[in-house]
């Protein structure tokens, strides 16, 4: 198995548990150049809110889309959008990525901005 398939297998286990809980999930995806965050409803069919370093208004605030500072900004913005959508509590879906570096920075920034998980 290659690296991506192993990551997706880990992600499947997490998503199965979140589906049992029936919670809105904060799904994070990272690439070498960008980081993305989405709030997906409990049915898994609708995106409630989404933020990424690809967006034009975010690009103006950061120098690089693939560092911890960018992840902190994305975490803060997704928490603000969640509050605007009336979401207080979510389940964190790290998509099989290690809870380290950019993923951890995004999660901590979202918690500091008032999102509970």
PDB file as gemmi writes it, atoms N, CA and C in Angstrom:
CRYST1    1.000    1.000    1.000  90.00  90.00  90.00 P 1                      
ATOM      1  N   UNK A   1       0.829  -1.189   0.000  1.00  0.00           N  
ATOM      2  CA  UNK A   1       0.000   0.000   0.000  1.00  0.00           C  
ATOM      3  C   UNK A   1       0.871   1.249   0.000  1.00  0.00           C  
ATOM      4  N   UNK A   2       0.391   2.233  -0.706  1.00  0.00           N  
ATOM      5  CA  UNK A   2       1.145   3.479  -0.699  1.00  0.00           C  
ATOM      6  C   UNK A   2       0.661   4.384   0.444  1.00  0.00           C  
ATOM      7  N   UNK A   3       1.330   5.486   0.595  1.00  0.00           N  
ATOM      8  CA  UNK A   3       1.107   6.399   1.710  1.00  0.00           C  
ATOM      9  C   UNK A   3      -0.331   6.942   1.745  1.00  0.00           C  
ATOM     10  N   UNK A   4      -0.862   7.297   0.592  1.00  0.00           N  
ATOM     11  CA  UNK A   4      -2.199   7.871   0.525  1.00  0.00           C  
ATOM     12  C   UNK A   4      -3.271   6.854   0.894  1.00  0.00           C  
ATOM     13  N   UNK A   5      -3.126   5.627   0.457  1.00  0.00           N  
ATOM     14  CA  UNK A   5      -4.113   4.588   0.791  1.00  0.00           C  
ATOM     15  C   UNK A   5      -4.107   4.321   2.289  1.00  0.00           C  
ATOM     16  N   UNK A   6      -2.929   4.293   2.906  1.00  0.00           N  
ATOM     17  CA  UNK A   6      -2.859   4.103   4.362  1.00  0.00           C  
ATOM     18  C   UNK A   6      -3.555   5.251   5.093  1.00  0.00           C  
ATOM     19  N   UNK A   7      -3.351   6.475   4.618  1.00  0.00           N  
ATOM     20  CA  UNK A   7      -3.996   7.635   5.229  1.00  0.00           C  
ATOM     21  C   UNK A   7      -5.513   7.545   5.098  1.00  0.00           C  
ATOM     22  N   UNK A   8      -6.003   7.151   3.930  1.00  0.00           N  
ATOM     23  CA  UNK A   8      -7.434   7.053   3.712  1.00  0.00           C  
ATOM     24  C   UNK A   8      -8.074   5.942   4.550  1.00  0.00           C  
ATOM     25  N   UNK A   9      -7.323   4.871   4.812  1.00  0.00           N  
ATOM     26  CA  UNK A   9      -7.827   3.819   5.704  1.00  0.00           C  
ATOM     27  C   UNK A   9      -7.981   4.341   7.118  1.00  0.00           C  
ATOM     28  N   UNK A  10      -7.014   5.129   7.581  1.00  0.00           N  
ATOM     29  CA  UNK A  10      -7.133   5.733   8.912  1.00  0.00           C  
ATOM     30  C   UNK A  10      -8.321   6.685   8.960  1.00  0.00           C  
ATOM     31  N   UNK A  11      -8.514   7.445   7.886  1.00  0.00           N  
ATOM     32  CA  UNK A  11      -9.612   8.409   7.829  1.00  0.00           C  
ATOM     33  C   UNK A  11     -10.965   7.706   7.880  1.00  0.00           C  
ATOM     34  N   UNK A  12     -11.076   6.564   7.237  1.00  0.00           N  
ATOM     35  CA  UNK A  12     -12.342   5.827   7.201  1.00  0.00           C  
ATOM     36  C   UNK A  12     -12.781   5.414   8.602  1.00  0.00           C  
ATOM     37  N   UNK A  13     -11.844   5.001   9.432  1.00  0.00           N  
ATOM     38  CA  UNK A  13     -12.171   4.603  10.804  1.00  0.00           C  
ATOM     39  C   UNK A  13     -12.701   5.791  11.595  1.00  0.00           C  
ATOM     40  N   UNK A  14     -12.046   6.940  11.462  1.00  0.00           N  
ATOM     41  CA  UNK A  14     -12.474   8.140  12.176  1.00  0.00           C  
ATOM     42  C   UNK A  14     -13.856   8.579  11.716  1.00  0.00           C  
ATOM     43  N   UNK A  15     -14.083   8.575  10.427  1.00  0.00           N  
ATOM     44  CA  UNK A  15     -15.367   9.026   9.890  1.00  0.00           C  
ATOM     45  C   UNK A  15     -16.501   8.091  10.281  1.00  0.00           C  
ATOM     46  N   UNK A  16     -16.213   6.797  10.414  1.00  0.00           N  
ATOM     47  CA  UNK A  16     -17.238   5.851  10.857  1.00  0.00           C  
ATOM     48  C   UNK A  16     -17.653   6.164  12.288  1.00  0.00           C  
ATOM     49  N   UNK A  17     -16.716   6.479  13.142  1.00  0.00           N  
ATOM     50  CA  UNK A  17     -17.024   6.814  14.531  1.00  0.00           C  
ATOM     51  C   UNK A  17     -17.803   8.129  14.618  1.00  0.00           C  
ATOM     52  N   UNK A  18     -17.410   9.108  13.820  1.00  0.00           N  
ATOM     53  CA  UNK A  18     -18.116  10.393  13.815  1.00  0.00           C  
ATOM     54  C   UNK A  18     -19.550  10.203  13.308  1.00  0.00           C  
ATOM     55  N   UNK A  19     -19.745   9.327  12.339  1.00  0.00           N  
ATOM     56  CA  UNK A  19     -21.089   9.056  11.824  1.00  0.00           C  
ATOM     57  C   UNK A  19     -21.963   8.427  12.904  1.00  0.00           C  
ATOM     58  N   UNK A  20     -21.383   7.560  13.741  1.00  0.00           N  
ATOM     59  CA  UNK A  20     -22.121   6.976  14.862  1.00  0.00           C  
ATOM     60  C   UNK A  20     -22.591   8.057  15.818  1.00  0.00           C  
ATOM     61  N   UNK A  21     -21.726   9.034  16.060  1.00  0.00           N  
ATOM     62  CA  UNK A  21     -22.064  10.112  16.988  1.00  0.00           C  
ATOM     63  C   UNK A  21     -23.133  11.045  16.419  1.00  0.00           C  
ATOM     64  N   UNK A  22     -23.201  11.142  15.111  1.00  0.00           N  
ATOM     65  CA  UNK A  22     -24.166  12.020  14.466  1.00  0.00           C  
ATOM     66  C   UNK A  22     -23.852  13.494  14.664  1.00  0.00           C  
ATOM     67  N   UNK A  23     -22.569  13.823  14.670  1.00  0.00           N  
ATOM     68  CA  UNK A  23     -22.137  15.198  14.916  1.00  0.00           C  
ATOM     69  C   UNK A  23     -21.729  15.872  13.614  1.00  0.00           C  
ATOM     70  N   UNK A  24     -21.774  17.186  13.609  1.00  0.00           N  
ATOM     71  CA  UNK A  24     -21.215  17.956  12.498  1.00  0.00           C  
ATOM     72  C   UNK A  24     -19.707  17.802  12.583  1.00  0.00           C  
ATOM     73  N   UNK A  25     -19.057  17.569  11.436  1.00  0.00           N  
ATOM     74  CA  UNK A  25     -17.619  17.338  11.514  1.00  0.00           C  
ATOM     75  C   UNK A  25     -16.827  18.456  10.858  1.00  0.00           C  
ATOM     76  N   UNK A  26     -15.724  18.768  11.491  1.00  0.00           N  
ATOM     77  CA  UNK A  26     -14.764  19.725  10.956  1.00  0.00           C  
ATOM     78  C   UNK A  26     -13.699  18.900  10.251  1.00  0.00           C  
ATOM     79  N   UNK A  27     -13.781  18.871   8.934  1.00  0.00           N  
ATOM     80  CA  UNK A  27     -12.885  18.048   8.128  1.00  0.00           C  
ATOM     81  C   UNK A  27     -11.720  18.901   7.630  1.00  0.00           C  
ATOM     82  N   UNK A  28     -10.513  18.419   7.849  1.00  0.00           N  
ATOM     83  CA  UNK A  28      -9.301  19.141   7.470  1.00  0.00           C  
ATOM     84  C   UNK A  28      -8.559  18.350   6.401  1.00  0.00           C  
ATOM     85  N   UNK A  29      -8.092  19.050   5.400  1.00  0.00           N  
ATOM     86  CA  UNK A  29      -7.245  18.419   4.378  1.00  0.00           C  
ATOM     87  C   UNK A  29      -6.052  19.333   4.146  1.00  0.00           C  
ATOM     88  N   UNK A  30      -4.881  18.741   4.032  1.00  0.00           N  
ATOM     89  CA  UNK A  30      -3.693  19.546   3.775  1.00  0.00           C  
ATOM     90  C   UNK A  30      -2.942  18.976   2.581  1.00  0.00           C  
ATOM     91  N   UNK A  31      -2.353  19.874   1.820  1.00  0.00           N  
ATOM     92  CA  UNK A  31      -1.481  19.491   0.734  1.00  0.00           C  
ATOM     93  C   UNK A  31      -0.141  20.158   0.991  1.00  0.00           C  
ATOM     94  N   UNK A  32       0.780  19.988   0.093  1.00  0.00           N  
ATOM     95  CA  UNK A  32       2.091  20.615   0.275  1.00  0.00           C  
ATOM     96  C   UNK A  32       2.018  22.135   0.181  1.00  0.00           C  
ATOM     97  N   UNK A  33       1.006  22.651  -0.490  1.00  0.00           N  
ATOM     98  CA  UNK A  33       0.934  24.093  -0.713  1.00  0.00           C  
ATOM     99  C   UNK A  33      -0.229  24.789  -0.020  1.00  0.00           C  
ATOM    100  N   UNK A  34      -1.279  24.057   0.401  1.00  0.00           N  
ATOM    101  CA  UNK A  34      -2.465  24.687   0.967  1.00  0.00           C  
ATOM    102  C   UNK A  34      -3.053  23.845   2.084  1.00  0.00           C  
ATOM    103  N   UNK A  35      -3.986  24.444   2.836  1.00  0.00           N  
ATOM    104  CA  UNK A  35      -4.751  23.730   3.849  1.00  0.00           C  
ATOM    105  C   UNK A  35      -6.215  24.129   3.705  1.00  0.00           C  
ATOM    106  N   UNK A  36      -7.094  23.164   3.868  1.00  0.00           N  
ATOM    107  CA  UNK A  36      -8.527  23.348   3.658  1.00  0.00           C  
ATOM    108  C   UNK A  36      -9.273  22.880   4.905  1.00  0.00           C  
ATOM    109  N   UNK A  37     -10.377  23.547   5.245  1.00  0.00           N  
ATOM    110  CA  UNK A  37     -11.233  23.137   6.351  1.00  0.00           C  
ATOM    111  C   UNK A  37     -12.684  23.280   5.920  1.00  0.00           C  
ATOM    112  N   UNK A  38     -13.491  22.255   6.236  1.00  0.00           N  
ATOM    113  CA  UNK A  38     -14.903  22.269   5.892  1.00  0.00           C  
ATOM    114  C   UNK A  38     -15.716  21.819   7.101  1.00  0.00           C  
ATOM    115  N   UNK A  39     -16.879  22.396   7.265  1.00  0.00           N  
ATOM    116  CA  UNK A  39     -17.861  21.902   8.226  1.00  0.00           C  
ATOM    117  C   UNK A  39     -18.897  21.135   7.430  1.00  0.00           C  
ATOM    118  N   UNK A  40     -19.045  19.848   7.718  1.00  0.00           N  
ATOM    119  CA  UNK A  40     -19.958  18.991   6.985  1.00  0.00           C  
ATOM    120  C   UNK A  40     -21.040  18.524   7.953  1.00  0.00           C  
ATOM    121  N   UNK A  41     -22.302  18.597   7.536  1.00  0.00           N  
ATOM    122  CA  UNK A  41     -23.400  18.254   8.442  1.00  0.00           C  
ATOM    123  C   UNK A  41     -23.406  16.762   8.780  1.00  0.00           C  
ATOM    124  N   UNK A  42     -24.271  16.381   9.724  1.00  0.00           N  
ATOM    125  CA  UNK A  42     -24.271  15.022  10.259  1.00  0.00           C  
ATOM    126  C   UNK A  42     -24.626  13.969   9.214  1.00  0.00           C  
ATOM    127  N   UNK A  43     -25.396  14.339   8.188  1.00  0.00           N  
ATOM    128  CA  UNK A  43     -25.741  13.368   7.153  1.00  0.00           C  
ATOM    129  C   UNK A  43     -24.576  13.131   6.201  1.00  0.00           C  
ATOM    130  N   UNK A  44     -23.620  14.051   6.182  1.00  0.00           N  
ATOM    131  CA  UNK A  44     -22.464  13.916   5.304  1.00  0.00           C  
ATOM    132  C   UNK A  44     -22.708  14.433   3.905  1.00  0.00           C  
ATOM    133  N   UNK A  45     -23.865  15.029   3.677  1.00  0.00           N  
ATOM    134  CA  UNK A  45     -24.198  15.455   2.335  1.00  0.00           C  
ATOM    135  C   UNK A  45     -24.033  16.926   2.042  1.00  0.00           C  
ATOM    136  N   UNK A  46     -24.019  17.755   3.072  1.00  0.00           N  
ATOM    137  CA  UNK A  46     -23.992  19.191   2.840  1.00  0.00           C  
ATOM    138  C   UNK A  46     -22.822  19.849   3.552  1.00  0.00           C  
ATOM    139  N   UNK A  47     -22.180  20.774   2.863  1.00  0.00           N  
ATOM    140  CA  UNK A  47     -21.108  21.563   3.458  1.00  0.00           C  
ATOM    141  C   UNK A  47     -21.739  22.815   4.060  1.00  0.00           C  
ATOM    142  N   UNK A  48     -21.565  22.970   5.376  1.00  0.00           N  
ATOM    143  CA  UNK A  48     -22.138  24.107   6.081  1.00  0.00           C  
ATOM    144  C   UNK A  48     -21.279  25.347   5.870  1.00  0.00           C  
ATOM    145  N   UNK A  49     -19.951  25.175   5.975  1.00  0.00           N  
ATOM    146  CA  UNK A  49     -19.020  26.282   5.787  1.00  0.00           C  
ATOM    147  C   UNK A  49     -17.683  25.719   5.323  1.00  0.00           C  
ATOM    148  N   UNK A  50     -16.932  26.518   4.604  1.00  0.00           N  
ATOM    149  CA  UNK A  50     -15.625  26.081   4.118  1.00  0.00           C  
ATOM    150  C   UNK A  50     -14.670  27.264   4.030  1.00  0.00           C  
ATOM    151  N   UNK A  51     -13.400  27.004   4.341  1.00  0.00           N  
ATOM    152  CA  UNK A  51     -12.352  28.019   4.249  1.00  0.00           C  
ATOM    153  C   UNK A  51     -11.088  27.317   3.774  1.00  0.00           C  
ATOM    154  N   UNK A  52     -10.300  27.998   2.963  1.00  0.00           N  
ATOM    155  CA  UNK A  52      -9.017  27.439   2.546  1.00  0.00           C  
ATOM    156  C   UNK A  52      -8.034  28.560   2.227  1.00  0.00           C  
ATOM    157  N   UNK A  53      -6.790  28.195   2.103  1.00  0.00           N  
ATOM    158  CA  UNK A  53      -5.760  29.175   1.771  1.00  0.00           C  
ATOM    159  C   UNK A  53      -5.767  29.530   0.291  1.00  0.00           C  
ATOM    160  N   UNK A  54      -6.634  28.891  -0.483  1.00  0.00           N  
ATOM    161  CA  UNK A  54      -6.748  29.179  -1.911  1.00  0.00           C  
ATOM    162  C   UNK A  54      -7.598  30.425  -2.155  1.00  0.00           C  
ATOM    163  N   UNK A  55      -8.500  30.738  -1.214  1.00  0.00           N  
ATOM    164  CA  UNK A  55      -9.423  31.852  -1.387  1.00  0.00           C  
ATOM    165  C   UNK A  55      -8.688  33.185  -1.478  1.00  0.00           C  
ATOM    166  N   UNK A  56      -9.218  34.062  -2.291  1.00  0.00           N  
ATOM    167  CA  UNK A  56      -8.563  35.336  -2.582  1.00  0.00           C  
ATOM    168  C   UNK A  56      -8.395  36.211  -1.346  1.00  0.00           C  
ATOM    169  N   UNK A  57      -9.441  36.301  -0.502  1.00  0.00           N  
ATOM    170  CA  UNK A  57      -9.335  37.155   0.679  1.00  0.00           C  
ATOM    171  C   UNK A  57      -8.356  36.608   1.716  1.00  0.00           C  
ATOM    172  N   UNK A  58      -8.170  35.295   1.737  1.00  0.00           N  
ATOM    173  CA  UNK A  58      -7.200  34.691   2.656  1.00  0.00           C  
ATOM    174  C   UNK A  58      -5.781  34.875   2.115  1.00  0.00           C  
ATOM    175  N   UNK A  59      -5.625  34.772   0.820  1.00  0.00           N  
ATOM    176  CA  UNK A  59      -4.298  34.912   0.203  1.00  0.00           C  
ATOM    177  C   UNK A  59      -3.680  36.278   0.485  1.00  0.00           C  
ATOM    178  N   UNK A  60      -4.526  37.293   0.630  1.00  0.00           N  
ATOM    179  CA  UNK A  60      -4.028  38.629   0.917  1.00  0.00           C  
ATOM    180  C   UNK A  60      -3.494  38.776   2.334  1.00  0.00           C  
ATOM    181  N   UNK A  61      -3.907  37.898   3.241  1.00  0.00           N  
ATOM    182  CA  UNK A  61      -3.508  37.989   4.636  1.00  0.00           C  
ATOM    183  C   UNK A  61      -2.284  37.154   4.980  1.00  0.00           C  
ATOM    184  N   UNK A  62      -1.946  36.199   4.114  1.00  0.00           N  
ATOM    185  CA  UNK A  62      -0.819  35.308   4.417  1.00  0.00           C  
ATOM    186  C   UNK A  62       0.240  35.391   3.330  1.00  0.00           C  
ATOM    187  N   UNK A  63       1.444  35.051   3.717  1.00  0.00           N  
ATOM    188  CA  UNK A  63       2.538  35.047   2.753  1.00  0.00           C  
ATOM    189  C   UNK A  63       2.625  33.699   2.051  1.00  0.00           C  
ATOM    190  N   UNK A  64       2.394  32.628   2.818  1.00  0.00           N  
ATOM    191  CA  UNK A  64       2.544  31.278   2.305  1.00  0.00           C  
ATOM    192  C   UNK A  64       1.369  30.437   2.796  1.00  0.00           C  
ATOM    193  N   UNK A  65       0.797  29.616   1.945  1.00  0.00           N  
ATOM    194  CA  UNK A  65      -0.358  28.809   2.323  1.00  0.00           C  
ATOM    195  C   UNK A  65      -0.023  27.500   2.985  1.00  0.00           C  
ATOM    196  N   UNK A  66       1.244  27.209   3.157  1.00  0.00           N  
ATOM    197  CA  UNK A  66       1.615  25.894   3.680  1.00  0.00           C  
ATOM    198  C   UNK A  66       2.449  25.983   4.953  1.00  0.00           C  
ATOM    199  N   UNK A  67       2.101  26.932   5.837  1.00  0.00           N  
ATOM    200  CA  UNK A  67       2.827  27.007   7.096  1.00  0.00           C  
ATOM    201  C   UNK A  67       1.853  27.076   8.262  1.00  0.00           C  
ATOM    202  N   UNK A  68       2.380  27.051   9.471  1.00  0.00           N  
ATOM    203  CA  UNK A  68       1.563  27.014  10.674  1.00  0.00           C  
ATOM    204  C   UNK A  68       0.748  28.291  10.832  1.00  0.00           C  
ATOM    205  N   UNK A  69       1.299  29.434  10.444  1.00  0.00           N  
ATOM    206  CA  UNK A  69       0.561  30.691  10.557  1.00  0.00           C  
ATOM    207  C   UNK A  69      -0.697  30.668   9.684  1.00  0.00           C  
ATOM    208  N   UNK A  70      -0.580  30.114   8.483  1.00  0.00           N  
ATOM    209  CA  UNK A  70      -1.738  30.005   7.600  1.00  0.00           C  
ATOM    210  C   UNK A  70      -2.780  29.065   8.209  1.00  0.00           C  
ATOM    211  N   UNK A  71      -2.336  27.978   8.822  1.00  0.00           N  
ATOM    212  CA  UNK A  71      -3.257  27.031   9.452  1.00  0.00           C  
ATOM    213  C   UNK A  71      -3.988  27.679  10.621  1.00  0.00           C  
ATOM    214  N   UNK A  72      -3.286  28.508  11.379  1.00  0.00           N  
ATOM    215  CA  UNK A  72      -3.931  29.220  12.494  1.00  0.00           C  
ATOM    216  C   UNK A  72      -5.009  30.168  11.977  1.00  0.00           C  
ATOM    217  N   UNK A  73      -4.729  30.859  10.903  1.00  0.00           N  
ATOM    218  CA  UNK A  73      -5.710  31.768  10.312  1.00  0.00           C  
ATOM    219  C   UNK A  73      -6.937  31.005   9.824  1.00  0.00           C  
ATOM    220  N   UNK A  74      -6.726  29.880   9.174  1.00  0.00           N  
ATOM    221  CA  UNK A  74      -7.834  29.063   8.671  1.00  0.00           C  
ATOM    222  C   UNK A  74      -8.671  28.542   9.836  1.00  0.00           C  
ATOM    223  N   UNK A  75      -8.025  28.122  10.922  1.00  0.00           N  
ATOM    224  CA  UNK A  75      -8.753  27.661  12.102  1.00  0.00           C  
ATOM    225  C   UNK A  75      -9.631  28.746  12.696  1.00  0.00           C  
ATOM    226  N   UNK A  76      -9.094  29.943  12.758  1.00  0.00           N  
ATOM    227  CA  UNK A  76      -9.851  31.082  13.288  1.00  0.00           C  
ATOM    228  C   UNK A  76     -11.037  31.409  12.383  1.00  0.00           C  
ATOM    229  N   UNK A  77     -10.813  31.423  11.070  1.00  0.00           N  
ATOM    230  CA  UNK A  77     -11.876  31.753  10.130  1.00  0.00           C  
ATOM    231  C   UNK A  77     -12.987  30.707  10.093  1.00  0.00           C  
ATOM    232  N   UNK A  78     -12.624  29.423  10.186  1.00  0.00           N  
ATOM    233  CA  UNK A  78     -13.658  28.380  10.155  1.00  0.00           C  
ATOM    234  C   UNK A  78     -14.503  28.436  11.423  1.00  0.00           C  
ATOM    235  N   UNK A  79     -13.881  28.802  12.548  1.00  0.00           N  
ATOM    236  CA  UNK A  79     -14.649  28.941  13.792  1.00  0.00           C  
ATOM    237  C   UNK A  79     -15.621  30.111  13.690  1.00  0.00           C  
ATOM    238  N   UNK A  80     -15.190  31.210  13.082  1.00  0.00           N  
ATOM    239  CA  UNK A  80     -16.079  32.362  12.895  1.00  0.00           C  
ATOM    240  C   UNK A  80     -17.253  32.015  11.985  1.00  0.00           C  
ATOM    241  N   UNK A  81     -16.973  31.283  10.902  1.00  0.00           N  
ATOM    242  CA  UNK A  81     -18.048  30.884   9.992  1.00  0.00           C  
ATOM    243  C   UNK A  81     -18.993  29.895  10.662  1.00  0.00           C  
ATOM    244  N   UNK A  82     -18.458  29.041  11.516  1.00  0.00           N  
ATOM    245  CA  UNK A  82     -19.300  28.085  12.239  1.00  0.00           C  
ATOM    246  C   UNK A  82     -20.242  28.819  13.175  1.00  0.00           C  
ATOM    247  N   UNK A  83     -19.720  29.807  13.887  1.00  0.00           N  
ATOM    248  CA  UNK A  83     -20.552  30.605  14.796  1.00  0.00           C  
ATOM    249  C   UNK A  83     -21.652  31.324  14.012  1.00  0.00           C  
ATOM    250  N   UNK A  84     -21.305  31.853  12.847  1.00  0.00           N  
ATOM    251  CA  UNK A  84     -22.284  32.540  12.016  1.00  0.00           C  
ATOM    252  C   UNK A  84     -23.374  31.585  11.525  1.00  0.00           C  
ATOM    253  N   UNK A  85     -23.013  30.314  11.326  1.00  0.00           N  
ATOM    254  CA  UNK A  85     -23.982  29.316  10.872  1.00  0.00           C  
ATOM    255  C   UNK A  85     -24.740  28.680  12.036  1.00  0.00           C  
ATOM    256  N   UNK A  86     -24.404  29.083  13.268  1.00  0.00           N  
ATOM    257  CA  UNK A  86     -25.095  28.557  14.440  1.00  0.00           C  
ATOM    258  C   UNK A  86     -24.548  27.241  14.954  1.00  0.00           C  
ATOM    259  N   UNK A  87     -23.315  26.918  14.598  1.00  0.00           N  
ATOM    260  CA  UNK A  87     -22.692  25.675  15.034  1.00  0.00           C  
ATOM    261  C   UNK A  87     -21.752  25.978  16.201  1.00  0.00           C  
ATOM    262  N   UNK A  88     -21.955  25.297  17.319  1.00  0.00           N  
ATOM    263  CA  UNK A  88     -21.114  25.497  18.501  1.00  0.00           C  
ATOM    264  C   UNK A  88     -20.141  24.346  18.713  1.00  0.00           C  
ATOM    265  N   UNK A  89     -20.616  23.121  18.448  1.00  0.00           N  
ATOM    266  CA  UNK A  89     -19.829  21.930  18.748  1.00  0.00           C  
ATOM    267  C   UNK A  89     -19.671  21.078  17.489  1.00  0.00           C  
ATOM    268  N   UNK A  90     -18.465  20.570  17.273  1.00  0.00           N  
ATOM    269  CA  UNK A  90     -18.173  19.743  16.102  1.00  0.00           C  
ATOM    270  C   UNK A  90     -17.305  18.558  16.525  1.00  0.00           C  
ATOM    271  N   UNK A  91     -17.178  17.597  15.618  1.00  0.00           N  
ATOM    272  CA  UNK A  91     -16.239  16.494  15.786  1.00  0.00           C  
ATOM    273  C   UNK A  91     -15.083  16.758  14.829  1.00  0.00           C  
ATOM    274  N   UNK A  92     -13.861  16.622  15.305  1.00  0.00           N  
ATOM    275  CA  UNK A  92     -12.688  16.949  14.490  1.00  0.00           C  
ATOM    276  C   UNK A  92     -12.283  15.744  13.651  1.00  0.00           C  
ATOM    277  N   UNK A  93     -12.289  15.914  12.345  1.00  0.00           N  
ATOM    278  CA  UNK A  93     -11.894  14.871  11.395  1.00  0.00           C  
ATOM    279  C   UNK A  93     -10.589  15.304  10.757  1.00  0.00           C  
ATOM    280  N   UNK A  94      -9.498  14.681  11.171  1.00  0.00           N  
ATOM    281  CA  UNK A  94      -8.183  15.064  10.666  1.00  0.00           C  
ATOM    282  C   UNK A  94      -7.826  14.338   9.368  1.00  0.00           C  
ATOM    283  N   UNK A  95      -8.746  13.540   8.842  1.00  0.00           N  
ATOM    284  CA  UNK A  95      -8.609  12.870   7.544  1.00  0.00           C  
ATOM    285  C   UNK A  95      -7.388  11.966   7.457  1.00  0.00           C  
ATOM    286  N   UNK A  96      -7.032  11.335   8.552  1.00  0.00           N  
ATOM    287  CA  UNK A  96      -5.910  10.406   8.559  1.00  0.00           C  
ATOM    288  C   UNK A  96      -4.558  11.062   8.720  1.00  0.00           C  
ATOM    289  N   UNK A  97      -4.506  12.380   8.764  1.00  0.00           N  
ATOM    290  CA  UNK A  97      -3.240  13.077   8.968  1.00  0.00           C  
ATOM    291  C   UNK A  97      -2.881  13.040  10.450  1.00  0.00           C  
ATOM    292  N   UNK A  98      -1.603  13.076  10.755  1.00  0.00           N  
ATOM    293  CA  UNK A  98      -1.157  13.094  12.144  1.00  0.00           C  
ATOM    294  C   UNK A  98      -1.570  14.407  12.802  1.00  0.00           C  
ATOM    295  N   UNK A  99      -1.940  14.337  14.077  1.00  0.00           N  
ATOM    296  CA  UNK A  99      -2.320  15.541  14.817  1.00  0.00           C  
ATOM    297  C   UNK A  99      -1.036  16.228  15.242  1.00  0.00           C  
ATOM    298  N   UNK A 100      -0.437  16.924  14.296  1.00  0.00           N  
ATOM    299  CA  UNK A 100       0.879  17.516  14.483  1.00  0.00           C  
ATOM    300  C   UNK A 100       1.052  18.630  13.464  1.00  0.00           C  
ATOM    301  N   UNK A 101       1.783  19.645  13.807  1.00  0.00           N  
ATOM    302  CA  UNK A 101       2.110  20.698  12.855  1.00  0.00           C  
ATOM    303  C   UNK A 101       0.916  21.525  12.452  1.00  0.00           C  
ATOM    304  N   UNK A 102       0.644  21.577  11.149  1.00  0.00           N  
ATOM    305  CA  UNK A 102      -0.419  22.430  10.621  1.00  0.00           C  
ATOM    306  C   UNK A 102      -1.802  21.975  11.067  1.00  0.00           C  
ATOM    307  N   UNK A 103      -2.036  20.677  11.141  1.00  0.00           N  
ATOM    308  CA  UNK A 103      -3.339  20.163  11.566  1.00  0.00           C  
ATOM    309  C   UNK A 103      -3.593  20.543  13.020  1.00  0.00           C  
ATOM    310  N   UNK A 104      -2.590  20.396  13.858  1.00  0.00           N  
ATOM    311  CA  UNK A 104      -2.709  20.756  15.274  1.00  0.00           C  
ATOM    312  C   UNK A 104      -2.916  22.266  15.436  1.00  0.00           C  
ATOM    313  N   UNK A 105      -2.199  23.066  14.669  1.00  0.00           N  
ATOM    314  CA  UNK A 105      -2.332  24.519  14.746  1.00  0.00           C  
ATOM    315  C   UNK A 105      -3.739  24.955  14.360  1.00  0.00           C  
ATOM    316  N   UNK A 106      -4.308  24.347  13.326  1.00  0.00           N  
ATOM    317  CA  UNK A 106      -5.667  24.670  12.910  1.00  0.00           C  
ATOM    318  C   UNK A 106      -6.654  24.320  14.017  1.00  0.00           C  
ATOM    319  N   UNK A 107      -6.506  23.151  14.611  1.00  0.00           N  
ATOM    320  CA  UNK A 107      -7.421  22.713  15.670  1.00  0.00           C  
ATOM    321  C   UNK A 107      -7.347  23.632  16.887  1.00  0.00           C  
ATOM    322  N   UNK A 108      -6.142  23.992  17.295  1.00  0.00           N  
ATOM    323  CA  UNK A 108      -5.983  24.852  18.462  1.00  0.00           C  
ATOM    324  C   UNK A 108      -6.541  26.254  18.209  1.00  0.00           C  
ATOM    325  N   UNK A 109      -6.353  26.769  17.005  1.00  0.00           N  
ATOM    326  CA  UNK A 109      -6.881  28.092  16.670  1.00  0.00           C  
ATOM    327  C   UNK A 109      -8.408  28.077  16.653  1.00  0.00           C  
ATOM    328  N   UNK A 110      -8.998  26.991  16.168  1.00  0.00           N  
ATOM    329  CA  UNK A 110     -10.457  26.880  16.158  1.00  0.00           C  
ATOM    330  C   UNK A 110     -11.003  26.800  17.581  1.00  0.00           C  
ATOM    331  N   UNK A 111     -10.300  26.097  18.436  1.00  0.00           N  
ATOM    332  CA  UNK A 111     -10.725  26.010  19.844  1.00  0.00           C  
ATOM    333  C   UNK A 111     -10.630  27.375  20.518  1.00  0.00           C  
ATOM    334  N   UNK A 112      -9.548  28.095  20.269  1.00  0.00           N  
ATOM    335  CA  UNK A 112      -9.375  29.414  20.865  1.00  0.00           C  
ATOM    336  C   UNK A 112     -10.445  30.394  20.395  1.00  0.00           C  
ATOM    337  N   UNK A 113     -10.918  30.211  19.167  1.00  0.00           N  
ATOM    338  CA  UNK A 113     -11.937  31.103  18.615  1.00  0.00           C  
ATOM    339  C   UNK A 113     -13.339  30.722  19.078  1.00  0.00           C  
ATOM    340  N   UNK A 114     -13.457  29.660  19.893  1.00  0.00           N  
ATOM    341  CA  UNK A 114     -14.740  29.326  20.498  1.00  0.00           C  
ATOM    342  C   UNK A 114     -15.431  28.084  19.994  1.00  0.00           C  
ATOM    343  N   UNK A 115     -14.848  27.365  19.061  1.00  0.00           N  
ATOM    344  CA  UNK A 115     -15.451  26.129  18.567  1.00  0.00           C  
ATOM    345  C   UNK A 115     -15.127  25.009  19.552  1.00  0.00           C  
ATOM    346  N   UNK A 116     -16.097  24.171  19.868  1.00  0.00           N  
ATOM    347  CA  UNK A 116     -15.888  23.093  20.848  1.00  0.00           C  
ATOM    348  C   UNK A 116     -15.823  21.753  20.145  1.00  0.00           C  
ATOM    349  N   UNK A 117     -14.767  20.971  20.452  1.00  0.00           N  
ATOM    350  CA  UNK A 117     -14.663  19.583  19.985  1.00  0.00           C  
ATOM    351  C   UNK A 117     -13.691  18.827  20.835  1.00  0.00           C  
TER     352      UNK A 117                                                      
END                                                                             
